[in-house]
Amino acid sequence: MACHTRSNSFPLRSHPIIQEVDEHLCRLRSSESTSTSSSTISHKLSGLQDLHDCVDRLLQLPLNQQALAQEKHQKCANELLDGSLRLLDVCSTAKDALLQTKECMQNLQSIIRRRRG
């Protein structure tokens, strides 16, 4: 029974830990029952702990660490680009305001010259 689905953000190369994670997931899914006895709950919790340990080891693999770091750097780069776009918008607005101010100053100077002359 294959239960594994792989995330696109992780390297595609197979690793024995992936198979181990799949096995733990399949065991947990197959043990889904309505029994609430303490031994059943204890068994399921132990299975969850084993799954957690496997996933932790999987995430610590160098290729996965690189993929996670790349995703984090990409997010930071996107945030920087968004900030740059906002800054460009502010600069554009400031430029428009300065051009309006310059135009108003030229109109005022023209009015003053006409009244003097």
N, C-alpha and C positions, 0 to 999 in steps of 0.2 A: 504494500500500500504506500504509494508515494504521496507525501504530504508537503513536500518542499516547494516553496515559491521564493525566488531570488530577487533581491532588490537590484535595480539598475545602477545604483550608485556604488555598488561594491564590485570589485574585480570579478571577472567571469571564471577565472581559474578555480577548479574544484579543489577542495581541501578536505582531509579526513574529518576535521571538526564539523564541517557542514553536514556530513553523513551522520555524525553523532547527534547533532541538533535535530536533524530529521527524525532520527530514531526516538529521541526523547519526546518530540512533538506527537509522533504517532502513538507512542505508549500512553501519553496523557489523554489523547483523544479517544483511544480505545477504552480507557478506564472511566470514561464519563458514564456514571451511573447515578441513580437517585439515592443510593445508600449514603447515609450520613453517620455511619459508625465511626468511632474514633480511630480505628485501625485503617479504614478506607481514607479518611481525611488525612491521617498521618502519612499514608502511602502517597497520596496526591501531592502533599506539601513537599515530601522528599523528592518526588519527581520534578516538581517546580524548581526546587533548589538545584537539582542536577542540570535542568535546562538552563537556568540562570547562569550557572558556572560555565557551561559550554558556550553560551552566547557571549559571556564576558571574555573567554579565551579567544573566541572568534573575532571579537572587536579589537582585541589586542594584537592581532596579526599585523605585521608591518604593511602589507598591501592595503589592508582595510584602514589602518591609521592614515596612510597616504591619501586614500580616497576621502576619508572624513576631513582631513586637513585641506584638501583641495576644495571640497564643498564649502568649508568655512571661509577659505580665502576668496572663493567666488562670491559668497554672500557679502563679505567685506568690500570687495571691488564693486559690486552692484550698489551697495550703500554709498560708497564714495562717488560713483557716477551719478546717483540720484542727487546727492548733495551738490555736485558740480552743476547739474542742470538747474537746481534751485538758485544757486549763486548766479548763474548766467541770467536767469529770469529777473533776479533782483538788480543785476547790473543793467539789464535792458530797461527796466522800469526807471532806474536812476538816470540813465542816459536820456530817456524820454522827458523826464522831469527837468533835467538840465537844459535840454533843447527848448522846452516851453519857457523856462525862465529866461533864456537868452533871447528868445523871440519877444517876450514881454519887455525886456530891458531895451531892445532895439526900438520897439514901439514907443516906449516912454521917452527915449532919447529923441526920437523923431518928433514927438509931440512937443517936447521942451524946445527943440530947435525952431519949430514953426512958431511958437509963441514969442520967442526972442526976436525972430527975424521979421 
